[in-house]
Amino acid sequence: MEARQTTAFFTTGNKLLILALLAFGIGLRFAGLADLTMTEREAINASAALASVEPNFPADGTQPFYLFLTSLLFKLFTANNFTARLAPAIFGISLLFLPFAFRQKLSPKVLTLWLLLLALDPGLIAWGKRADEASIVIALAAYLAAAIFNRANRWIPVLTGALLASLQRSLPLALAAAIVTTVVSLLDAALFNGEFQPHRSFARAFSSRTLCVAFALALLFAVSFFANPAGIGILGSGLISAFNDASIQLPESVWLLLAIVYDGFGIVLTIGAWIEGNRTQNRTKLLLSWGCLIAALALLLFNQGALVFVFVAPLMTLVGAVELDSLLNREPGCRGFLEKISIFIPIGFLLGIFLTASVAIRFARQANTLTTAAALGSVTLPFTQAQQFFIISTIVLIAVLLIVPMILRYFSARSLRQPLTVGFLIAVLAVSIANAWDAAGFSHQNDSPASASDAVLPLIGNQRFIDDSVLIPTLNELSGKSHRSPTEIRGMVVLSGIPSAEAGYRWSLRAFPKVVFSPFPIKETLGDLDFYLTFGQPQQLLHSCSGMDFVRTRTIDFAALSDLDWLNWVVYRDLPAAPEILTLWEKTSALYAN
């Protein structure tokens, strides 16, 4: 692609279109940011950031750069779900401005297509809403690539130091990027006698002055980070878990299942660009497609699991924009698109069906709700009605796109291939919008509490735990009945059989500093507590709590509530109107059971 004049791009129509796309992408990333339920991984990260603000708060976590930014936000504002996700959301939004860093080399149409694909990408939307470093690292890596490409030598040391501050997320990505740049540089030199040599850009960028600035920034970060007593432990855990991230917890939304169609379409375009680049010796297409495929393979080898789609998303969307622009310009109406990549469409969608089925079964097994009846052969999946509709629609769409081309090819109906191709693109765009809609959380807004129980009660291993929407009102009720303020009420939450949920409870109960947590009952402290909540298996708790005569004990019978067998009973002291407290639990339980 030849260089274009930057002033030619900024026409009135282009400005309005770009502003509309930016507003649409920003709205999707901010929608429901404070209302989404905290998962266990998010709670661990947010709790670690809160520990640097409140020294008595227990610390955990393996993502230092997120900890540094979020703890600063907690100090400036307040600690809640919105501020815990604010830094990842801002960095995710910054990715929407990435195409403008390449505006001197991209045509206006390619830049607009790239911005559209970035705004709709369901993976980037979903991970931008999580209290996690993934969105931050992706944005830093993308802008570091832009700085190297544009030879912005002053920004290269700063972005490199910021990227390397997060070892757990950035180390696999940095190694994958090193592999990609090395291979692409060798290919460029061998095939095109190119001069793209990143090591020279780094050598020019890191002068003595910039090295001093980078060292000062690293020292400032190290002093502020290691002031946290858990800093060294977090750093070591990040190194250990950097290449063992395959067990990434799925969000409440099934965006990963639906994103397979979106990213599968991107893979098809990437393969098409690779074939076209080899055939025509197009340097841009060939090097971009090689870089995208090598990066995906490297991240798979580094065991990054679902993050492969998100890490490669900026590069894959650029390849897709370049290929779509080429197809639209050279072949009006997308004529010949199906013939060009017809070999890869069945392979890509069959792979999508396989991945969708495997992820759905894994998701169901994690929820411990996969039940197979011998007579009926039925499988119960833990999805809401809206999620089931999207999954079934996606599978039906895949089946139609596989069967219809075979029928048309059998009857040699060549005249229908062009409408089919246009229909294929419209269907992919519709699924992409549905993915972005579901990833933004809009599909859950009109759900009843019964159908939205999976969005309210997140998965933690094979158990569930109560989030803010249930636990906080209950403790406020307990506080009112005991005539104590939330900061003064004393209680214990026992997580028998759910050791991994401690971070989630600590985050939910950060307004109750005198509430303690334990994997088992501590009998010596029960006499001084105002309340005592127990979650776990009944057979484990009955033995542990036997002989506690000074505590009024009553078991709540949830035998008929199969969806709430994880909440077994409540033990409480002689509080005023104790039956009302018990009734509150029964009403809450019935709400989610009906």
N, C-alpha and C positions, 0 to 999 in steps of 0.2 A: 504493500500500500504506500502510495506516494504521500509525501507531506502535504498538508492542506493549510491554507491560511486560517489562522484562528479567528479573524474577524468575520469570515464567511459563515462561521457556525452560528454566531450570536445574532440571528434574525429574530424578529418578533415572534413568529410561529414556533421556532425552536425553543426560545426562552419560555414561552407558555407551556409547551409540552414537557420540558425538563422540570419546570417548577411543579407541574402536576404530578410527574413521576416521583419527584423527591418528596412531595407532601404525602403521596400515597404510601411510599416505602417507610417514611418516618411514622405515619399513623399506624401502620401494621406493627411496627416494632415497639411502639409505646402503648398500644391498646392492651388493657388488662394487665399492665406490668405489675401493679401492686396487688392484684386480686388472685393471681395464680398461686397454687399451693406450693410450698417449699418441699422439695424432695430431700432425701437424706444427705446427698452429696452437697446440695446447696446449703442446707442447714449447717453442715460441718464447716464450709467455707465462710459463711456469714458469722458463725460463732467464733471462728478464729479471728476474724476482723474485729468483732466486738470485744474480744479478750484484750486487744491492745488499747481499747478505750476504757474498759472497766477491768482493772488488774485482778479482781477476785473472780472474774468470769473464766471458766475452764476453757483452755485453748486446744484446738486441733486443726488439722488442715495441711495441705501439701502444695498450696499455690501462693507463693509469696507476693507476686506482683498484684494479684487481685486483693490480697490482704492489705497491702500498702495503700492502694487507692481507696478501697472501701472503708478502711479504718479512718482515713482522712475525711471521707464523707460523713461517717458517723460522728466524728468530732465537730464538724461544721454544722451538721443538721441534727438528725435523730436516727436511731437504729430501727428500721422497719423493712418490710419486704421491698418497698420501692427503692430506698437508698441502697439496699443490698444488691439490687439488680441494675442500679443506675449506670455504673461504670461499664459493664458489658454492653448495655443498651446503647450508650453513647459511642463506644467503639464500633458496634455493629452498624449504627447509623453512618459513621464516618466512611464505611465501605461504599456507601452510595455515591460518595464524591471521588472514588478511585478513578473512574473513567476520565475525569478532567485532568488528572496527572499525565495522561497520554493524549491530550487533545491535539497536540501538534503532529502526531503520527496517525491518528485515526480519523476517518471520514465522519461527517456529522451523523450519517445513518448508523454506522457501526457503534459510535459512542452512545446514541440513543437506544439502540438494541441492547447494548451491554448494560446500560442503566436499568432498562426494563427487566432484564433477566436477573440482575442483582436484587432489584426491589421485590420480585416475586419469589425468590429462592426460599423454599420452606425451611431448609436446613439452617440458613443464616438467620431467618426470622426466629426460629425456635431456640437456637443456641444464644442469640442475642437477648433472649428473655430469661436466661438462666444465670444464677449467681456462680459463675464459673469463668475461668481464664480463657476458654477456647475462643470466644469472640474477640477478646483483646489481642491474643496472639495472632489470629488471622489478620486483623487489621494492621498490626505492626509489621508482619511479614510482607503483606501486600504493598504497604507504603515504602518499606525498605527496598523491595524490587523496583518500585517506581523511582526511588532516589538513585539507585544504581543505573537504571535505564536512562534517566535524565542527567546523570553525572552531577547530582546535587551533593557535592562532597561534604558540605557542612552538616547535612542531615544524616549521612550514613553512620558516623560513630554514635550519634544520639539514639537512632532507631535500633542499631545493633545492640547497644548496651541495654536498652529497654526490653528488647526481645529476649535477650539471654537472662534477664532477671527472673523469668518464669521457667524453671527447669523442667517441670513435669510436662507442660504442654509444648514448650518451644524446642526442647532438645530433639525429639523425633522429627519435628518439622524442619529444624535447622539442618539436620543431617540429610533429610530428604531433599531440601533445597540445594545443599552442597552437591549431592549426587546429580540432581537435575542440571544445575549450571555447568558442572564438569562435562556431562555427556552432551548437553546441547552445544557447549563451546567446541567440543571435539567434532561434532557433526557439522557445525557451521564452518569450521576450518577445513574439514575434509570435503564437504559437498559444495560449498559456496566461496571458499577462501575468505571467509568473513573475519572481521576484526572484533567480534564481541568477546572480550576477555575480562571477566569480572574481577580477577585478581589484580589487574592493573588499576581498575577503578578503586578498589579497596586500598591499594598502595598509595594512590594519589590522595585519597580521602584522609587517611590516617597520617597526617603530618604531626610534627612535634607539638604544635599548639592544640590541635584537636585531640591528640592523645592525652594531654593534660586535662582538657575539659572532660573527656570521657572518664578519666580516672577520678576526677573530682565528683562527677555524678555517681559513679559506682560507689565511692566512699560514703557519700551522703546517703545513698540508699542502704548500704550495709549498716551504717550506724543506726538509722531509723528502724531498720528491720530487725537487727539482732538485739535491739533494746527490748524486744519481746522475748521473754525467757524461753518460749517454745521455738524461737527462730531456727536454731541449729537443728533441732529435731525435725522441723518442717522441711528444711533444706535437704536433710538426708532422706526423708521419706519421699520427697519429690524426685530425687535421683533414682531411688529404688523403683518407684512406680511409673517412671517415665515411659518405659517400654512394656508395661504390663497393664494397658488401659483398655483391653478388649471387653471387660465386664462393665461397660458404661451403662448406667441406669437409664432406662427409657423414660422420657417425660410422660405426663399423664395423657397428652394428646398422642394420637397415632401418626404424627407427621412423618415419622421415619418410614412407615409402611407406604404412605402416599408419595413421599419424596422419591421413592424408587422409580416411579414413572417419570417424574421431572428429571432426575439425574440420569435415568436410563435414556431419555431423549437426548440429554447432553452427551452421553457416551456415544450414542449413534452418530451425532453430529461430529464429535471428535474423531471417530474412526473414518467418517466420510471426509473430513478435512485432511486426515493423514493419507488416505488413498489419493485424493485430489492433489495434495502437495507432492506426493511421489510421482504422479503421472505428469504434472505440469512443471515440476521443479519449482514450485512456489515457495520461496524461502520462509515467508511469514507463516503460512499454514503448516508447513512441515515442522518447523522448529516449535511452534506453539503446541501442535498436537503431540509431538514427541515429548515435550516437557510435561504436558498434562498426564499422559499415560505413564511415564516413568515415575512421576510424583505419586500417582495412585498406587502403583506397584510397590514403591519404597515404603509408603505408609502402611500398606497391608503387611509387608514383611516386618515392620516395627510394631505390629500387633495393636494398631490404633482403633480397631473396631469401627463403630458408626461414625467416628470423626473423620474418616477418609473422605466421605462425601462433602463435609463442611470445609475441610482444609483445602481441597482442590476446587471448591466452588468458584472463587474469583477467577482462576485460570480457565476453568471449564466454561464459564459463562462468556469469557472473552473469545474462546475458540468458537463457541456456538454463535456469537454475534458476527464474527468474521465469516463463518460458513453460511449463515442465513443471508447476510448481505450479499455474498457472492452468488448464491443461488437466486435470490430475488432480482439481482441486477442482470445476470446472464440469461436467466430463463424466466420470463414473466409468467406469473401465475404458478410458480413452483413447478413448471412442466419438467418432467423427467426426474423429479426428486425421488419418487418411489423406485424407479428403475435403477437409479444410481446406488441406493443403499438398501435395496430390497433384500439382499442376503443377510444383512445384519439386523433387520427389524424383527424377524422371528426369533433369532438368537437372543437379542436384547430383552424382548418381552418374555420369553421362556425363562430367562435368568431372573427377570423381575418377579414372575409368578413364584419361582422357587424361593427367592429371598423373602417375598411377602409371606408365604406359607411358613417358612422356617422361623421368621421373626415373630409371627403371630402365635405359633405354637410355643416358642420360648417365653413370650410375654404371658401367655395363659398359664404356663407351668410356674412362672414366678409368682403369679397370683394364687396359685394352688386351687384353681377352679376348672382345670381341664378334666372333664368327666366324660367317659365314653360308655354308652349303654350298649350292651351286646345285642339287644333286640332291635333297637332303633338306630344304633350307630351314630348318635348325636354327639356333638362337641359344643360345650358351652364356653364362650369366650367372654372375658371381662371388659366388654366394650359397651359404650352407651349406644342409643339408637342412632344418633347422628354419626358416630364413628362407624357403626355397622353399615349405614347407608353409603358412606364414602368408600369403605372397603369393598362392598359388593359392587358398587358402581365401577370402581377401578378394575376389578376382576372381569366384569362383563365387558368393559371397554377393551381390555386386553384380548379377551376371547373374540370379540367382533373384529378387531384389527388383525387377528391371526387368521380367522376363517374367511372373511370377505375377500382378501387378496387371492387366496387359494381358489375360491369359486370363480372369481373374475379371470384368473389365469387359465383355469380349466376350460371356460367357455370362450377364451380369447376375446374378451370384451375390452379391447384396448381403448375404446372411446370413453370408457368410464374411469380410466386410471387417473386422469387429471382431476375430476371432481373428488375422487377418493383421496387423492393426495391433499387437496385443499381441506377436505373433511378431517383428514388425519391431523393436520396442523391446527385446525379449529378445536378438535377434541383435546389435543395436548395442551393448548392454551387454556381451555376450560378446566382441565384437571389441575393445571398449574395455579390458576386462580383459586380453585377449591382447596388446594394444598396450602396456599398462603392464608386463605380464610380460616382454615382449621388450625394452622399453626399459630395464628394470632389469637385464637381462643374464642372467636365469635360463635362457633358452632355449639358452645356450651351455655351461652347466655340465656337461652329460652328453655333449657332443660329443667325438668322438675328435680327436686332433691333426690328422688329415688333413682332417676336415670343418670344423674350426675354424681353418683356416689363415688365413682372411680376418680373423678376430678377433685373431689373433696378429700378423699382418703387415699393418699399416695401409697405406692408400694415400697416396702422396705424388706428385702429378702423375701421370705415367705409369710410375712406378717403385715399388718397395717397399724398405723398409729393415728391418733386424733390430732388434727392440726389446729390452727388458731381459731377457726370458726366454731369449734366445739369446746375446746379445752379452756380458752380464755373466758368465755361467758360462764362456764361452770365454776372456775376458780373465783371469778368476781362474785358469783352467788355465794360461794363458801365464805369469801371475805366479808360480805355483807351480813351473813348470818352469825358470824363469829365476832362482829363489831370490831374488825381490824382492817387496817388499810392494806392494799396489795403489797406494800413494801414491808409490812410487819407480820403478815400471816405466815405461820410456820407449818410446813407440811412435807410429806415424802411421796415421791412417785417411784414405785418399784416396777422395773421393766423386766420382769421375769421371762426369759426366753426371747427377749428382743434387745440384745445388747447393742446392736447397730443403731437403734432409734434414739440413743441418748442425746445426740447432737440436735435432732429434731425437737425433742422436748426442751432442751436447754434454750433453743432459739424461741420456741413458742412461749416459754415462761420467763423470758428475760425481764419482764416487769415484776416478777415475784422473786427477789433475790434470796429469800430465806427458804425457798423450796429446794429440797435436796433430791438427788437421784441415786438410785442404787439398783444393781441387777438382782438383789435379794433383800428381804426385809431385815432391817437393823433393829433388833428388839430393844436395845438399850436406849434408843432415842424416842421410842413411840410415846412415852409418857409426856413428853414436852411438845408434842405436835398438835396442831389444830385439825389437821385432816391427813388422810393416808389413802392414796389411790393406787390400785394395783392393776397391772395389765399383764397378761400372760396366760399360761396354762393352769387350770384349777388344781390339778393334781400336784403341781409344784408348789402352789401357794398354801394349800390346806396343811401340808406338813410343816411348812416354814412358820406359819402363824398360829400353830397350836399352842395352847397354854397362855394366851394373852387375855387374861381375865379382866384387865383394867381397860380394855378397848371394846366398845360395843361393836359387834360384828354381825353383819347380815349379808347373806349371799343373794345376789340378784339372779333370777332364773332367766337366762336367755336361750333356753333350749329350743324355743320356737323361732328364734331369730338366727337363722343359719349364717346370715351375712355379718353377724356381730359376735361370733363365737370367740373373737380375740379380746373382747372386753367382758371380763368375767364377774367381778364383784368390787364393791367399795367398802372400805373399813373406815369408820369415822368416830370421833370422840363425842362427848355429850355436848353437842352444839344445839343452840336453840332452833326449834322447828326442823329437826333432822329429817323427818319424813318428807318435808317439802324438797329437801336436797335430793333425796332418793327419787322423788317423783320427777324432778328435773332430769335426772339421768334416764328414767324410763321414757319420758316424753321425747328426749333427744334420740334415744335408741329407736323408738317407734317411728320417728320421722324418717330415719334412714333405712328402716326395714320395710316400710310399706311401699 
